[in-house]
């Protein structure tokens, strides 16, 4: 009788484990897909921010050069 009870308990534990694995496997796959989508969106957003930052730095650099030329920084270096 003890062997039969042990086998029955083993079968129940394995069956419950299989059912839980089946039920949660899809949820983990969906979570993995969502994380991959978020990672892709984040990379795209970072690329856009970098492009805007590069454009802003280039504009500031251009403005600084124009100001330097306007106040005569180029002439004082040429005379020196």
Backbone as XML, in Angstrom:
<?xml version="1.0"?>
<chain id="A" units="angstrom">
  <residue number="1" name="UNK">
    <atom name="N" x="0.802" y="-1.192" z="0.000"/>
    <atom name="CA" x="0.000" y="0.000" z="0.000"/>
    <atom name="C" x="0.848" y="1.261" z="0.000"/>
  </residue>
  <residue number="2" name="UNK">
    <atom name="N" x="1.968" y="1.228" z="0.715"/>
    <atom name="CA" x="2.834" y="2.396" z="0.742"/>
    <atom name="C" x="3.405" y="2.691" z="-0.637"/>
  </residue>
  <residue number="3" name="UNK">
    <atom name="N" x="3.712" y="1.658" z="-1.388"/>
    <atom name="CA" x="4.265" y="1.847" z="-2.730"/>
    <atom name="C" x="3.213" y="2.475" z="-3.635"/>
  </residue>
  <residue number="4" name="UNK">
    <atom name="N" x="1.993" y="2.029" z="-3.526"/>
    <atom name="CA" x="0.906" y="2.586" z="-4.337"/>
    <atom name="C" x="0.673" y="4.055" z="-3.987"/>
  </residue>
  <residue number="5" name="UNK">
    <atom name="N" x="0.694" y="4.404" z="-2.731"/>
    <atom name="CA" x="0.509" y="5.796" z="-2.300"/>
    <atom name="C" x="1.676" y="6.653" z="-2.783"/>
  </residue>
  <residue number="6" name="UNK">
    <atom name="N" x="2.877" y="6.119" z="-2.728"/>
    <atom name="CA" x="4.052" y="6.855" z="-3.196"/>
    <atom name="C" x="3.962" y="7.091" z="-4.698"/>
  </residue>
  <residue number="7" name="UNK">
    <atom name="N" x="3.577" y="6.085" z="-5.448"/>
    <atom name="CA" x="3.435" y="6.244" z="-6.894"/>
    <atom name="C" x="2.337" y="7.251" z="-7.241"/>
  </residue>
  <residue number="8" name="UNK">
    <atom name="N" x="1.243" y="7.198" z="-6.496"/>
    <atom name="CA" x="0.152" y="8.148" z="-6.732"/>
    <atom name="C" x="0.611" y="9.570" z="-6.431"/>
  </residue>
  <residue number="9" name="UNK">
    <atom name="N" x="1.301" y="9.768" z="-5.312"/>
    <atom name="CA" x="1.823" y="11.096" z="-4.977"/>
    <atom name="C" x="2.813" y="11.585" z="-6.033"/>
  </residue>
  <residue number="10" name="UNK">
    <atom name="N" x="3.671" y="10.688" z="-6.492"/>
    <atom name="CA" x="4.639" y="11.057" z="-7.527"/>
    <atom name="C" x="3.923" y="11.481" z="-8.804"/>
  </residue>
  <residue number="11" name="UNK">
    <atom name="N" x="2.910" y="10.716" z="-9.183"/>
    <atom name="CA" x="2.150" y="11.058" z="-10.388"/>
    <atom name="C" x="1.471" y="12.422" z="-10.236"/>
  </residue>
  <residue number="12" name="UNK">
    <atom name="N" x="0.886" y="12.691" z="-9.073"/>
    <atom name="CA" x="0.207" y="13.975" z="-8.845"/>
    <atom name="C" x="1.203" y="15.126" z="-8.922"/>
  </residue>
  <residue number="13" name="UNK">
    <atom name="N" x="2.370" y="14.958" z="-8.292"/>
    <atom name="CA" x="3.370" y="16.021" z="-8.307"/>
    <atom name="C" x="3.854" y="16.284" z="-9.727"/>
  </residue>
  <residue number="14" name="UNK">
    <atom name="N" x="4.123" y="15.231" z="-10.486"/>
    <atom name="CA" x="4.580" y="15.392" z="-11.871"/>
    <atom name="C" x="3.487" y="16.032" z="-12.718"/>
  </residue>
  <residue number="15" name="UNK">
    <atom name="N" x="2.244" y="15.619" z="-12.531"/>
    <atom name="CA" x="1.137" y="16.176" z="-13.315"/>
    <atom name="C" x="0.952" y="17.668" z="-13.012"/>
  </residue>
  <residue number="16" name="UNK">
    <atom name="N" x="0.987" y="18.031" z="-11.743"/>
    <atom name="CA" x="0.833" y="19.440" z="-11.378"/>
    <atom name="C" x="1.994" y="20.259" z="-11.925"/>
  </residue>
  <residue number="17" name="UNK">
    <atom name="N" x="3.215" y="19.723" z="-11.842"/>
    <atom name="CA" x="4.374" y="20.414" z="-12.407"/>
    <atom name="C" x="4.246" y="20.613" z="-13.898"/>
  </residue>
  <residue number="18" name="UNK">
    <atom name="N" x="3.764" y="19.603" z="-14.606"/>
    <atom name="CA" x="3.590" y="19.713" z="-16.059"/>
    <atom name="C" x="2.535" y="20.757" z="-16.408"/>
  </residue>
  <residue number="19" name="UNK">
    <atom name="N" x="1.438" y="20.762" z="-15.662"/>
    <atom name="CA" x="0.374" y="21.746" z="-15.923"/>
    <atom name="C" x="0.877" y="23.161" z="-15.652"/>
  </residue>
  <residue number="20" name="UNK">
    <atom name="N" x="1.581" y="23.357" z="-14.549"/>
    <atom name="CA" x="2.110" y="24.688" z="-14.240"/>
    <atom name="C" x="3.127" y="25.131" z="-15.289"/>
  </residue>
  <residue number="21" name="UNK">
    <atom name="N" x="3.958" y="24.225" z="-15.736"/>
    <atom name="CA" x="4.926" y="24.562" z="-16.778"/>
    <atom name="C" x="4.214" y="24.969" z="-18.058"/>
  </residue>
  <residue number="22" name="UNK">
    <atom name="N" x="3.190" y="24.228" z="-18.433"/>
    <atom name="CA" x="2.437" y="24.543" z="-19.644"/>
    <atom name="C" x="1.761" y="25.908" z="-19.536"/>
  </residue>
  <residue number="23" name="UNK">
    <atom name="N" x="1.177" y="26.188" z="-18.383"/>
    <atom name="CA" x="0.452" y="27.451" z="-18.207"/>
    <atom name="C" x="1.376" y="28.661" z="-18.142"/>
  </residue>
  <residue number="24" name="UNK">
    <atom name="N" x="2.534" y="28.506" z="-17.526"/>
    <atom name="CA" x="3.419" y="29.664" z="-17.361"/>
    <atom name="C" x="4.382" y="29.852" z="-18.526"/>
  </residue>
  <residue number="25" name="UNK">
    <atom name="N" x="4.580" y="28.837" z="-19.350"/>
    <atom name="CA" x="5.531" y="28.944" z="-20.455"/>
    <atom name="C" x="5.126" y="30.040" z="-21.439"/>
  </residue>
  <residue number="26" name="UNK">
    <atom name="N" x="3.851" y="30.117" z="-21.779"/>
    <atom name="CA" x="3.385" y="31.153" z="-22.699"/>
    <atom name="C" x="3.569" y="32.544" z="-22.110"/>
  </residue>
  <residue number="27" name="UNK">
    <atom name="N" x="3.344" y="32.679" z="-20.839"/>
    <atom name="CA" x="3.506" y="33.988" z="-20.194"/>
    <atom name="C" x="4.963" y="34.435" z="-20.245"/>
  </residue>
  <residue number="28" name="UNK">
    <atom name="N" x="5.882" y="33.517" z="-20.029"/>
    <atom name="CA" x="7.291" y="33.878" z="-20.092"/>
    <atom name="C" x="7.704" y="34.226" z="-21.520"/>
  </residue>
  <residue number="29" name="UNK">
    <atom name="N" x="7.149" y="33.510" z="-22.500"/>
    <atom name="CA" x="7.464" y="33.842" z="-23.895"/>
    <atom name="C" x="6.941" y="35.226" z="-24.262"/>
  </residue>
  <residue number="30" name="UNK">
    <atom name="N" x="5.745" y="35.558" z="-23.809"/>
    <atom name="CA" x="5.193" y="36.888" z="-24.055"/>
    <atom name="C" x="6.053" y="37.946" z="-23.372"/>
  </residue>
  <residue number="31" name="UNK">
    <atom name="N" x="6.472" y="37.667" z="-22.153"/>
    <atom name="CA" x="7.327" y="38.603" z="-21.427"/>
    <atom name="C" x="8.656" y="38.801" z="-22.150"/>
  </residue>
  <residue number="32" name="UNK">
    <atom name="N" x="9.234" y="37.733" z="-22.669"/>
    <atom name="CA" x="10.487" y="37.849" z="-23.421"/>
    <atom name="C" x="10.305" y="38.697" z="-24.681"/>
  </residue>
  <residue number="33" name="UNK">
    <atom name="N" x="9.194" y="38.491" z="-25.387"/>
    <atom name="CA" x="8.923" y="39.287" z="-26.591"/>
    <atom name="C" x="8.742" y="40.755" z="-26.234"/>
  </residue>
  <residue number="34" name="UNK">
    <atom name="N" x="8.017" y="41.019" z="-25.149"/>
    <atom name="CA" x="7.816" y="42.403" z="-24.718"/>
    <atom name="C" x="9.145" y="43.060" z="-24.355"/>
  </residue>
  <residue number="35" name="UNK">
    <atom name="N" x="9.999" y="42.332" z="-23.672"/>
    <atom name="CA" x="11.305" y="42.875" z="-23.301"/>
    <atom name="C" x="12.150" y="43.154" z="-24.549"/>
  </residue>
  <residue number="36" name="UNK">
    <atom name="N" x="12.084" y="42.277" z="-25.534"/>
    <atom name="CA" x="12.835" y="42.498" z="-26.775"/>
    <atom name="C" x="12.302" y="43.725" z="-27.503"/>
  </residue>
  <residue number="37" name="UNK">
    <atom name="N" x="10.980" y="43.897" z="-27.523"/>
    <atom name="CA" x="10.388" y="45.078" z="-28.151"/>
    <atom name="C" x="10.808" y="46.358" z="-27.425"/>
  </residue>
  <residue number="38" name="UNK">
    <atom name="N" x="10.785" y="46.315" z="-26.108"/>
    <atom name="CA" x="11.203" y="47.488" z="-25.330"/>
    <atom name="C" x="12.678" y="47.808" z="-25.571"/>
  </residue>
  <residue number="39" name="UNK">
    <atom name="N" x="13.494" y="46.771" z="-25.658"/>
    <atom name="CA" x="14.919" y="46.978" z="-25.903"/>
    <atom name="C" x="15.135" y="47.641" z="-27.268"/>
  </residue>
  <residue number="40" name="UNK">
    <atom name="N" x="14.387" y="47.190" z="-28.268"/>
    <atom name="CA" x="14.495" y="47.773" z="-29.605"/>
    <atom name="C" x="14.043" y="49.235" z="-29.598"/>
  </residue>
  <residue number="41" name="UNK">
    <atom name="N" x="12.920" y="49.501" z="-28.945"/>
    <atom name="CA" x="12.426" y="50.880" z="-28.867"/>
    <atom name="C" x="13.407" y="51.777" z="-28.126"/>
  </residue>
  <residue number="42" name="UNK">
    <atom name="N" x="14.000" y="51.259" z="-27.070"/>
    <atom name="CA" x="14.958" y="52.044" z="-26.310"/>
    <atom name="C" x="16.186" y="52.378" z="-27.143"/>
  </residue>
  <residue number="43" name="UNK">
    <atom name="N" x="16.669" y="51.410" z="-27.913"/>
    <atom name="CA" x="17.822" y="51.664" z="-28.782"/>
    <atom name="C" x="17.489" y="52.721" z="-29.833"/>
  </residue>
  <residue number="44" name="UNK">
    <atom name="N" x="16.286" y="52.650" z="-30.397"/>
    <atom name="CA" x="15.876" y="53.644" z="-31.385"/>
    <atom name="C" x="15.774" y="55.033" z="-30.757"/>
  </residue>
  <residue number="45" name="UNK">
    <atom name="N" x="15.228" y="55.099" z="-29.556"/>
    <atom name="CA" x="15.088" y="56.387" z="-28.875"/>
    <atom name="C" x="16.460" y="56.967" z="-28.536"/>
  </residue>
  <residue number="46" name="UNK">
    <atom name="N" x="17.376" y="56.135" z="-28.095"/>
    <atom name="CA" x="18.731" y="56.607" z="-27.799"/>
    <atom name="C" x="19.401" y="57.121" z="-29.064"/>
  </residue>
  <residue number="47" name="UNK">
    <atom name="N" x="19.198" y="56.443" z="-30.187"/>
    <atom name="CA" x="19.780" y="56.897" z="-31.448"/>
    <atom name="C" x="19.217" y="58.260" z="-31.843"/>
  </residue>
  <residue number="48" name="UNK">
    <atom name="N" x="17.904" y="58.457" z="-31.634"/>
    <atom name="CA" x="17.302" y="59.755" z="-31.954"/>
    <atom name="C" x="17.857" y="60.855" z="-31.052"/>
  </residue>
  <residue number="49" name="UNK">
    <atom name="N" x="18.006" y="60.560" z="-29.774"/>
    <atom name="CA" x="18.543" y="61.559" z="-28.842"/>
    <atom name="C" x="19.990" y="61.887" z="-29.205"/>
  </residue>
  <residue number="50" name="UNK">
    <atom name="N" x="20.775" y="60.887" z="-29.558"/>
    <atom name="CA" x="22.163" y="61.132" z="-29.957"/>
    <atom name="C" x="22.226" y="62.012" z="-31.203"/>
  </residue>
  <residue number="51" name="UNK">
    <atom name="N" x="21.346" y="61.756" z="-32.160"/>
    <atom name="CA" x="21.329" y="62.563" z="-33.381"/>
    <atom name="C" x="20.973" y="64.011" z="-33.059"/>
  </residue>
  <residue number="52" name="UNK">
    <atom name="N" x="19.981" y="64.198" z="-32.196"/>
    <atom name="CA" x="19.603" y="65.567" z="-31.809"/>
    <atom name="C" x="20.728" y="66.251" z="-31.051"/>
  </residue>
  <residue number="53" name="UNK">
    <atom name="N" x="21.387" y="65.509" z="-30.187"/>
    <atom name="CA" x="22.498" y="66.074" z="-29.425"/>
    <atom name="C" x="23.659" y="66.450" z="-30.343"/>
  </residue>
  <residue number="54" name="UNK">
    <atom name="N" x="23.973" y="65.577" z="-31.298"/>
    <atom name="CA" x="25.036" y="65.890" z="-32.255"/>
    <atom name="C" x="24.702" y="67.137" z="-33.071"/>
  </residue>
  <residue number="55" name="UNK">
    <atom name="N" x="23.443" y="67.243" z="-33.503"/>
    <atom name="CA" x="23.030" y="68.417" z="-34.270"/>
    <atom name="C" x="23.117" y="69.682" z="-33.412"/>
  </residue>
  <residue number="56" name="UNK">
    <atom name="N" x="22.709" y="69.574" z="-32.153"/>
    <atom name="CA" x="22.771" y="70.734" z="-31.267"/>
    <atom name="C" x="24.199" y="71.165" z="-30.994"/>
  </residue>
  <residue number="57" name="UNK">
    <atom name="N" x="25.087" y="70.207" z="-30.786"/>
    <atom name="CA" x="26.496" y="70.534" z="-30.549"/>
    <atom name="C" x="27.113" y="71.169" z="-31.788"/>
  </residue>
  <residue number="58" name="UNK">
    <atom name="N" x="26.766" y="70.650" z="-32.957"/>
    <atom name="CA" x="27.292" y="71.224" z="-34.202"/>
    <atom name="C" x="26.815" y="72.656" z="-34.373"/>
  </residue>
  <residue number="59" name="UNK">
    <atom name="N" x="25.551" y="72.916" z="-34.024"/>
    <atom name="CA" x="25.018" y="74.272" z="-34.146"/>
    <atom name="C" x="25.714" y="75.217" z="-33.172"/>
  </residue>
  <residue number="60" name="UNK">
    <atom name="N" x="25.941" y="74.761" z="-31.950"/>
    <atom name="CA" x="26.631" y="75.601" z="-30.970"/>
    <atom name="C" x="28.062" y="75.856" z="-31.417"/>
  </residue>
  <residue number="61" name="UNK">
    <atom name="N" x="28.721" y="74.847" z="-31.924"/>
    <atom name="CA" x="30.101" y="75.015" z="-32.401"/>
    <atom name="C" x="30.141" y="76.038" z="-33.543"/>
  </residue>
  <residue number="62" name="UNK">
    <atom name="N" x="29.182" y="75.951" z="-34.441"/>
    <atom name="CA" x="29.120" y="76.896" z="-35.546"/>
    <atom name="C" x="28.891" y="78.317" z="-35.038"/>
  </residue>
  <residue number="63" name="UNK">
    <atom name="N" x="28.005" y="78.453" z="-34.053"/>
    <atom name="CA" x="27.747" y="79.772" z="-33.475"/>
    <atom name="C" x="28.990" y="80.331" z="-32.796"/>
  </residue>
  <residue number="64" name="UNK">
    <atom name="N" x="29.715" y="79.477" z="-32.087"/>
    <atom name="CA" x="30.933" y="79.929" z="-31.408"/>
    <atom name="C" x="31.972" y="80.391" z="-32.420"/>
  </residue>
  <residue number="65" name="UNK">
    <atom name="N" x="32.097" y="79.659" z="-33.520"/>
    <atom name="CA" x="33.047" y="80.064" z="-34.560"/>
    <atom name="C" x="32.640" y="81.413" z="-35.146"/>
  </residue>
  <residue number="66" name="UNK">
    <atom name="N" x="31.358" y="81.590" z="-35.397"/>
    <atom name="CA" x="30.879" y="82.859" z="-35.948"/>
    <atom name="C" x="31.137" y="84.008" z="-34.972"/>
  </residue>
  <residue number="67" name="UNK">
    <atom name="N" x="30.914" y="83.781" z="-33.695"/>
    <atom name="CA" x="31.158" y="84.827" z="-32.690"/>
    <atom name="C" x="32.648" y="85.136" z="-32.621"/>
  </residue>
  <residue number="68" name="UNK">
    <atom name="N" x="33.470" y="84.103" z="-32.635"/>
    <atom name="CA" x="34.915" y="84.309" z="-32.566"/>
    <atom name="C" x="35.404" y="85.108" z="-33.765"/>
  </residue>
  <residue number="69" name="UNK">
    <atom name="N" x="34.890" y="84.817" z="-34.923"/>
    <atom name="CA" x="35.286" y="85.567" z="-36.117"/>
    <atom name="C" x="34.782" y="87.004" z="-36.052"/>
  </residue>
  <residue number="70" name="UNK">
    <atom name="N" x="33.576" y="87.172" z="-35.472"/>
    <atom name="CA" x="32.999" y="88.512" z="-35.391"/>
    <atom name="C" x="33.784" y="89.408" z="-34.434"/>
  </residue>
  <residue number="71" name="UNK">
    <atom name="N" x="34.313" y="88.862" z="-33.362"/>
    <atom name="CA" x="35.045" y="89.686" z="-32.404"/>
    <atom name="C" x="36.522" y="89.778" z="-32.750"/>
  </residue>
  <residue number="72" name="UNK">
    <atom name="N" x="36.920" y="89.120" z="-33.802"/>
    <atom name="CA" x="38.289" y="89.283" z="-34.278"/>
    <atom name="C" x="39.289" y="88.289" z="-33.718"/>
  </residue>
  <residue number="73" name="UNK">
    <atom name="N" x="38.849" y="87.142" z="-33.273"/>
    <atom name="CA" x="39.780" y="86.146" z="-32.737"/>
    <atom name="C" x="40.704" y="85.646" z="-33.824"/>
  </residue>
  <residue number="74" name="UNK">
    <atom name="N" x="40.208" y="85.565" z="-35.026"/>
    <atom name="CA" x="41.050" y="85.103" z="-36.137"/>
    <atom name="C" x="42.140" y="86.113" z="-36.461"/>
  </residue>
  <residue number="75" name="UNK">
    <atom name="N" x="41.859" y="87.419" z="-36.376"/>
    <atom name="CA" x="42.855" y="88.445" z="-36.697"/>
    <atom name="C" x="43.944" y="88.522" z="-35.641"/>
  </residue>
  <residue number="76" name="UNK">
    <atom name="N" x="43.586" y="88.351" z="-34.363"/>
    <atom name="CA" x="44.608" y="88.479" z="-33.327"/>
    <atom name="C" x="45.585" y="87.311" z="-33.381"/>
  </residue>
  <residue number="77" name="UNK">
    <atom name="N" x="45.147" y="86.149" z="-33.776"/>
    <atom name="CA" x="46.053" y="85.020" z="-33.904"/>
    <atom name="C" x="46.949" y="85.194" z="-35.137"/>
  </residue>
  <residue number="78" name="UNK">
    <atom name="N" x="46.414" y="85.766" z="-36.191"/>
    <atom name="CA" x="47.196" y="85.953" z="-37.416"/>
    <atom name="C" x="48.280" y="87.001" z="-37.194"/>
  </residue>
  <residue number="79" name="UNK">
    <atom name="N" x="48.023" y="88.026" z="-36.361"/>
    <atom name="CA" x="49.013" y="89.066" z="-36.101"/>
    <atom name="C" x="50.122" y="88.573" z="-35.188"/>
  </residue>
  <residue number="80" name="UNK">
    <atom name="N" x="49.818" y="87.646" z="-34.303"/>
    <atom name="CA" x="50.732" y="87.184" z="-33.269"/>
    <atom name="C" x="51.814" y="86.372" z="-33.818"/>
  </residue>
</chain>
